Amino acid sequence: MRKFLFYFVAVICISCNSSEEKKQVKKILAENEIFQYSGRYEQIEDGVALISSASSVKAKVFGDSTTVYLKSANDQHHYVSIVLNQGLLGRYRIKEDSLTFALPDTGNGATLTIFKDTEASNAAVVFQGISAEKIETVPSEDTPKIEFIGNSITCGMGADTREIGCEEGEWYDQHNAYLAYGPRVARALNAEFELSCVSGMGMYRNWNDENQPVMPNVYSNLYLNADDSKKADFTDKAPDVVSIALGTNDLSLGDGEKDRTDFDPEKFTSNYISFVESIYAYYPDTKIVLLSSPMIGRKENELLIASLNQVKDHFEKREISIFEFDKMEPGGCTSHPNLEDHEQMANALIPYFREILKK
């Protein structure tokens, strides 16, 4: 009898240990090939730097919960959006943090994606890894890709005032790249997306200066700045469509205090043509859409559209089109679109981009 009881207890203990082993949580570090990255990123000593707006990392996670490990590459805080199975869990402030999320009890795992909401000029968000009972690569899909090149509007600057108002916090506290117009368009069309944007930047001059690097100067640099020691990788999946939304800052009056020359249409158009030529050098088969700006006045819009038509005419044998936004009164910070405005912009663009992707 004693032998039987001993055997019975031993079997139960073995079963318990086996169950515990199955539920053991493991941490997978950022450099593991399980993870899929999108946008501009770089492997660094303590993880993978998510550089550009809406750059992301995803994996399939299993178990009751999962923990993601993130930190800022500098002494500033950042924001990320966390998406689980295509559902937005929320926007989270990051400095040096781990975030834990409950997982649905489906047994099939869940796709977890982390999107950087701040931009390249804020420095990187460093992704260090994920903990879960099991982590797998998300199966790849054959989907189109759209790249959105632009300025602060494309970055989602000043858009999200739900937690911090416009007159509060840091200048980037209202950034929300995930809910900017570009990612909204891409998600509606089941397309991959990439944002290459810098706040204040223009085609031949920036918001409040005449001589600093502009988008054509920094686009090929990994960090979208003047540092040309690290170059962006253009050998990955090429975009089917490249959307360019630049001109708002070229046409602006700056802060109204610093000397500002009159807008130079010839220089703007010349730089735009050269930039489009460089895009075709990277992506010979892509289609290009030139966007107007919903934030400029009637006179400025006429100048912009005239220049965009000259750019289009220069590439008459290429698939280039122009989309003109309706004028809006933006509700975000410093005259930027808010989240509702970005939704409105996306709704206008979705049918237009759908037709372009069909061609």
Protein Blocks (a to p, Z undefined) as FASTA:
>chain_A
ZZmmmmmmmmmmmmmmmmmmmmpccdddfklmkbccehjddddfklccdfbghiacdddd
edjbdcdddddfblbdcdddddeehiafbdcddfbdcdddddddehnopadddddfbdfk
nopaddfbdcdfbdcdddddddddddddddfklnopaklmmlbcfkgcjfklmgcfklmm
klmmmmmnopacdddddehiafkbcfkbckbccfklmmmpmnlpablkbccdfkbccdfb
dcddehjlmmpgbjolaccddddfklmmmmmmmmmmmmmmmmmmbccdddddfkbcfklm
mmmmmmmmmmmmmmmmbccddddddddddfbehhiacfklmmmmmmmmmmmmmmmmmZZ
